[in-house]
Amino acid sequence: MQPGQKKIFSLLVIIPLFLVSCSVKQSGFTRIGQSLTNASIYINNDTLSEESGVLTAEIKTIPASSMDNIIAEKPSYHILRDIQNREFGDYAFTKALWQVNWMDETYRIVRFSINYKDAKQPLTINYQNAEWERAINGSAAEMVIEYLCR
């Protein structure tokens, strides 16, 4: 094969592979944003599914290790963080199975797990009859809905 032919052959192989890799959904967790309490919100792309207008995905939330900067700017976040700590305690992360109805932009959480820092097993709660809710402006729920429905 001539040098010029090798370049053309290489391009013919590389370009289709590049196009295929661009169209493939990224696997694993993708960070989609940060909550008002400075927790990082991730979506597990491997769990994304859609059926009859309802999107389902696993959402992981990891609390911030330090809230000093955000609390200095917004003292009202003390209240949010206090509620979060009182409800969940000292946890490493949470995982929840969300369902989002993209037609009316409502959501529900059908499974919720809290992974405590010192526990070997997560505490998991299944909500068989979870009700559909609307997200509060600026909430993590609004962020998840916007990400899933874009």
Long-range contacts (C-beta under 8 A, 24 or more apart in sequence): 29-60, 32-143, 32-144, 32-147, 33-140, 33-143, 33-147, 35-61, 35-139, 35-140, 35-143, 36-77, 36-80, 36-138, 36-139, 36-140, 37-63, 37-64, 37-67, 37-70, 37-77, 37-80, 37-81, 37-84, 38-63, 38-64, 38-67, 38-70, 38-77, 39-63, 39-64, 39-84, 39-140, 40-64, 41-140, 41-143, 41-144, 43-144, 43-147, 43-148, 47-97, 53-101, 53-102, 53-103, 54-99, 54-100, 54-101, 54-102, 55-99, 55-100, 55-101, 55-102, 55-148, 55-149, 56-97, 56-98, 56-99, 56-100, 57-97, 57-98, 57-100, 57-144, 57-148, 58-95, 58-96, 58-97, 58-98, 59-95, 59-96, 59-97, 59-98, 59-144, 60-93, 60-94, 60-95, 61-93, 61-94, 61-95, 61-96, 61-140, 62-92, 62-93, 63-91, 63-93, 88-114, 89-116, 90-116, 90-117, 90-118, 91-115, 91-116, 91-117, 92-116, 92-117, 95-122, 98-144, 98-148, 99-130, 100-144, 100-145, 100-148, 100-149, 101-132, 102-148, 102-149, 105-134, 105-135, 105-145, 105-149, 106-132, 106-133, 106-134, 107-132, 107-133, 107-135, 107-141, 107-144, 107-145, 108-132, 108-133
